Amino acid sequence: MSETPHGLASEELTDRLAEVFDLVGPLYRRTHRRVEQDVAVQGLLVGVRAVLSMLREHGPMTVPQMGRAQALSRQFVQRMVNDAAARDLVESIPNPAHKRSSLIRLTEQGRAAITTVTDRERAVLRQVGGDVTDSEVDACLRVLSRLLEIMGTDEVD
């Protein structure tokens, strides 16, 4: 990366990074709409899909942990957990580390639902084919991870 003597990105690099944000926004919104269409088949909200995915990846978590991990308010995550619980996709279990903050975990039905949704999503992603290389994806992940890190960890509540 091109840097100035003080470790800051050059104007040219800054402009290129702005291009990344200009693409990430529409990509996120289009993906969100596509996921909404796909999860509608399952009767899930996009937020519920996010909760199920997080629990599948990380195991049981508290609502505040999920909120912090996704930069979402605790209240929003709680609504999504409540919706998922009403559909028997998640359940509360005692949290040995904190008596008042239960752990949320997937049920077998929840695991099946998130597997179905992500299988559909992966089928769409396969359409990329050979147009994108592993090294390009690695570079993309590195840049986006760094930008996420730079943007900080503001608490959302």
C-alpha positions in Angstrom: 0.0 0.0 0.0 1.2 3.5 -0.8 1.7 5.4 2.4 2.9 8.9 3.3 5.8 9.4 5.6 3.4 9.5 8.6 1.9 6.1 7.9 -1.3 7.5 6.3 -2.6 6.3 3.0 -1.9 8.4 0.0 -4.7 10.4 -1.6 -4.7 7.9 -4.5 -5.1 4.9 -2.1 -7.7 6.8 -0.1 -9.7 7.3 -3.3 -9.4 3.6 -4.2 -10.6 2.6 -0.7 -13.6 5.0 -1.1 -14.4 3.0 -4.3 -14.5 -0.2 -2.1 -17.1 1.5 0.1 -19.1 2.6 -3.0 -19.3 -1.1 -4.0 -19.8 -2.6 -0.6 -23.0 -0.6 0.1 -24.9 -1.8 -3.1 -23.5 -5.3 -2.7 -24.8 -5.5 0.9 -28.2 -4.2 -0.1 -28.6 -6.5 -3.1 -27.4 -9.4 -1.0 -29.8 -8.5 1.7 -32.7 -8.4 -0.8 -31.6 -11.8 -2.2 -31.3 -13.4 1.2 -34.8 -11.9 2.2 -36.2 -13.6 -0.9 -34.5 -16.9 -0.1 -35.3 -16.9 3.6 -38.9 -16.0 2.9 -39.3 -19.5 1.6 -38.3 -20.7 5.1 -40.4 -17.9 6.8 -37.3 -16.3 8.4 -36.4 -12.7 8.8 -32.9 -11.7 7.6 -32.0 -10.9 11.2 -33.1 -14.4 12.3 -30.9 -15.8 9.6 -28.0 -13.9 11.0 -28.6 -15.2 14.5 -28.9 -18.8 13.3 -25.7 -18.4 11.3 -23.8 -16.9 14.2 -24.9 -19.7 16.6 -23.9 -22.3 14.1 -20.5 -20.8 13.7 -19.7 -19.9 17.3 -21.9 -22.2 19.4 -24.2 -20.9 22.2 -23.9 -17.1 22.8 -25.7 -14.5 24.9 -27.8 -11.8 23.2 -25.2 -9.1 24.1 -22.4 -11.2 22.6 -24.3 -11.5 19.4 -25.1 -7.8 19.3 -21.4 -6.9 19.8 -20.3 -9.4 17.2 -22.6 -8.0 14.5 -22.6 -4.3 15.6 -26.3 -4.5 16.2 -28.3 -3.3 19.2 -29.1 -5.8 21.9 -32.8 -5.0 21.6 -32.8 -5.9 17.8 -30.9 -9.1 18.5 -33.4 -9.9 21.3 -36.3 -9.5 18.9 -34.7 -11.8 16.4 -33.9 -14.4 19.1 -37.5 -14.1 20.3 -38.8 -14.7 16.7 -36.4 -17.7 16.3 -37.5 -19.1 19.7 -41.2 -18.8 18.8 -40.4 -21.0 15.7 -38.4 -23.5 17.9 -35.2 -22.6 16.0 -33.3 -21.6 19.2 -33.6 -22.2 22.9 -32.3 -20.6 26.1 -30.0 -22.6 28.3 -28.4 -21.6 31.6 -25.2 -19.6 31.4 -22.6 -20.9 33.9 -20.7 -17.6 33.6 -23.7 -15.3 34.2 -26.9 -16.2 36.0 -29.0 -13.4 34.4 -27.8 -13.7 30.8 -28.9 -17.0 29.3 -27.0 -18.6 26.5 -28.9 -19.1 23.2 -28.3 -22.2 21.2 -29.6 -23.7 18.0 -32.2 -26.5 18.1 -32.0 -29.3 15.6 -34.8 -27.5 13.7 -32.7 -24.3 13.7 -29.6 -26.1 12.5 -31.7 -27.6 9.6 -33.2 -24.2 8.7 -29.8 -22.4 8.6 -28.3 -25.3 6.6 -31.0 -25.1 4.0 -30.7 -21.3 3.7 -26.9 -21.3 3.5 -26.9 -24.2 0.9 -29.1 -22.0 -1.3 -26.8 -19.0 -0.8 -23.7 -21.1 -1.6 -25.4 -22.3 -4.9 -25.7 -18.6 -5.9 -22.1 -17.9 -4.9 -20.9 -20.8 -7.1 -22.0 -18.7 -10.1 -18.8 -16.8 -9.7 -17.1 -19.8 -11.2 -13.4 -19.3 -12.3 -13.8 -15.5 -12.7 -12.3 -15.0 -9.2 -9.2 -16.6 -7.8 -8.3 -17.7 -4.3 -5.6 -15.0 -4.0 -8.2 -12.3 -5.1 -10.6 -13.5 -2.4 -7.7 -13.5 0.2 -6.8 -10.0 -0.8 -10.4 -8.9 -0.6 -10.9 -10.5 2.9 -7.6 -8.9 4.1 -8.7 -5.4 2.9 -12.2 -5.6 4.2 -11.1 -7.0 7.6 -8.6 -4.1 7.9 -11.3 -1.5 7.0 -13.6 -3.1 9.6 -10.8 -2.9 12.2 -10.2 0.8 11.3 -13.8 1.6 11.7 -13.6 0.6 15.3 -15.8 -1.3 17.6 -18.5 1.2 18.5 -21.0 -0.2 21.0 -24.5 -0.3 19.5 -27.4 -0.3 21.9 
